[in-house]
Amino acid sequence: MSPQPTEYRPISCDYHDLLESFAIARASAQICFRDAEGALQRRSAAITDVFARDGSEYLLMSTGETVRLDHLLAVNDFKLADY
């Protein structure tokens, strides 16, 4: 059984800007996040887009996966909690 979706919590503008700079660079990044079930996930992938849909913001990875921005933990050791 999947957990109920949580309401989107906007991230800081500074961290959003950081994610956009990674998307522009298209370089491989270490992305750490929690999946829909709350499990810790890690990917080595480029961020190819940062976008909004249905009141939430997401990033698209070169793997084809999307991650809701408030589920991110860190990108290249830049921790969301520090912003």
C-alpha positions in Angstrom: 0.0 0.0 0.0 1.5 3.4 -1.0 1.5 6.2 1.5 -0.8 9.2 0.9 0.9 12.0 -1.0 2.0 14.9 1.1 1.3 18.6 0.4 4.2 20.2 -1.5 6.6 22.3 0.7 8.4 24.9 -1.4 12.1 24.8 -1.2 14.3 27.9 -0.8 14.9 30.1 -3.8 18.7 29.8 -3.3 18.5 26.0 -3.5 16.2 26.3 -6.5 18.8 28.5 -8.2 21.5 26.0 -7.4 19.4 23.2 -9.1 18.9 25.4 -12.1 22.7 26.0 -12.4 23.2 22.2 -12.3 20.6 21.8 -15.1 22.3 24.4 -17.3 25.7 22.6 -16.8 24.2 19.2 -17.6 27.1 17.6 -15.7 26.7 14.4 -13.8 25.7 15.0 -10.2 25.2 12.8 -7.1 21.5 13.1 -6.2 20.2 11.9 -2.9 16.4 11.9 -2.2 13.5 10.0 -0.6 11.2 8.1 -3.0 7.4 8.0 -2.7 7.6 5.3 0.0 10.2 7.2 2.0 13.2 5.0 1.1 16.6 6.7 0.6 17.6 6.7 -3.0 20.9 7.8 -4.7 21.5 8.5 -8.4 24.5 9.6 -10.4 22.8 11.5 -13.2 22.6 14.9 -14.8 19.8 17.3 -13.9 18.2 18.0 -17.3 15.3 20.2 -16.2 13.6 21.9 -13.2 9.9 22.5 -13.7 6.6 23.0 -12.0 3.5 20.9 -12.5 0.2 20.7 -10.6 1.4 23.0 -7.8 4.6 21.2 -7.1 8.2 21.6 -8.5 10.3 18.7 -9.8 13.6 18.0 -11.4 14.2 15.6 -14.3 17.3 13.5 -14.3 19.1 12.1 -17.3 17.8 8.6 -16.2 14.3 9.8 -17.1 13.2 9.9 -13.4 11.5 12.9 -11.8 12.0 13.9 -8.2 9.8 16.3 -6.3 12.0 19.1 -5.1 10.9 18.8 -1.4 11.9 15.1 -1.5 15.6 16.0 -2.2 18.1 15.6 0.5 21.3 16.7 -1.3 22.9 17.3 -4.7 26.7 17.0 -4.8 26.9 17.4 -1.1 24.8 20.6 -1.1 22.2 19.6 1.5 18.7 21.0 1.1 18.4 21.3 4.9 21.3 23.8 4.8 19.3 26.3 2.7 
